Amino acid sequence: MRQQRLLKPTRKKETSPRTRLMRLHWAPASVALLFLSGITWIVLFHVTEGSLPVQRWGNWNLGIGMLLLLGGMGISSKWT
């Protein structure tokens, strides 16, 4: 009789949190959402001459729009 080879169990590779961040399925959607939110925030601020989105914040609205854009860029640079 022919002898069968026993298969060795394969080990699962442990992934680091950084590796898991690169393989996220929601990354493209969140990048698009952050980019669109940032652009919308800045455009809305300029078109309404500072009365929207939050009038009290004044020019800080530009900073918030930029932070949204930078957040999208940060996620897009980690995603593969």
C-alpha positions as a printed NumPy array, in Angstrom:
array([[  0.   ,   0.   ,   0.   ],
       [  0.95 ,   3.482,  -0.696],
       [  1.563,   5.669,   2.304],
       [ -0.229,   9.012,   2.486],
       [  1.6  ,  12.137,   3.453],
       [  0.217,  13.918,   6.443],
       [ -0.492,  17.539,   5.897],
       [  1.04 ,  19.883,   8.368],
       [ -1.354,  22.413,   9.816],
       [ -0.633,  25.862,   8.521],
       [ -0.095,  28.638,  10.966],
       [ -2.028,  31.811,  10.608],
       [  0.239,  34.764,  10.217],
       [ -0.348,  37.211,  12.966],
       [ -0.969,  40.623,  11.564],
       [  0.018,  43.807,  13.222],
       [ -2.5  ,  46.646,  13.647],
       [ -0.668,  48.57 ,  10.941],
       [ -1.062,  45.692,   8.469],
       [ -4.746,  45.4  ,   9.307],
       [ -5.197,  49.121,   8.612],
       [ -3.831,  48.63 ,   5.112],
       [ -6.429,  45.955,   4.29 ],
       [ -9.56 ,  47.702,   5.449],
       [-12.532,  47.421,   3.154],
       [-14.084,  50.646,   4.39 ],
       [-11.022,  52.761,   3.645],
       [-12.005,  53.899,   0.119],
       [-15.472,  54.928,   1.267],
       [-14.142,  56.825,   4.266],
       [-11.516,  58.584,   2.136],
       [-14.2  ,  59.705,  -0.313],
       [-16.449,  60.816,   2.542],
       [-13.697,  62.836,   4.219],
       [-12.613,  64.455,   0.944],
       [-16.154,  65.408,   0.012],
       [-16.907,  66.651,   3.527],
       [-13.771,  68.797,   3.589],
       [-14.384,  70.311,   0.172],
       [-18.055,  70.913,   0.972],
       [-17.167,  72.544,   4.303],
       [-14.688,  74.947,   2.696],
       [-16.878,  75.772,  -0.311],
       [-19.923,  76.319,   1.893],
       [-17.901,  78.661,   4.103],
       [-16.74 ,  80.719,   1.129],
       [-20.063,  80.814,  -0.723],
       [-22.03 ,  81.94 ,   2.337],
       [-19.302,  84.44 ,   3.299],
       [-18.741,  82.856,   6.675],
       [-22.31 ,  82.454,   7.895],
       [-22.324,  78.667,   7.352],
       [-21.367,  75.93 ,   8.467],
       [-20.729,  77.463,  11.921],
       [-20.776,  81.256,  11.983],
       [-19.354,  81.542,  15.493],
       [-16.132,  79.769,  14.514],
       [-15.184,  82.321,  11.883],
       [-12.038,  81.457,   9.952],
       [-11.569,  78.281,  12.005],
       [-14.031,  76.745,   9.553],
       [-11.207,  76.688,   7.004],
       [ -9.055,  74.761,   9.447],
       [-11.787,  72.214,  10.031],
       [-12.222,  71.73 ,   6.286],
       [ -8.477,  71.27 ,   5.921],
       [ -8.412,  68.748,   8.772],
       [-11.101,  66.724,   7.031],
       [ -9.035,  66.759,   3.834],
       [ -5.882,  65.781,   5.714],
       [ -7.745,  62.956,   7.435],
       [ -8.743,  61.596,   4.047],
       [ -5.173,  61.861,   2.811],
       [ -3.902,  60.105,   5.922],
       [ -6.202,  57.14 ,   5.442],
       [ -5.506,  56.969,   1.711],
       [ -1.754,  56.82 ,   2.312],
       [ -2.127,  53.779,   4.613],
       [ -4.623,  51.867,   2.487],
       [ -3.422,  49.374,  -0.143]])
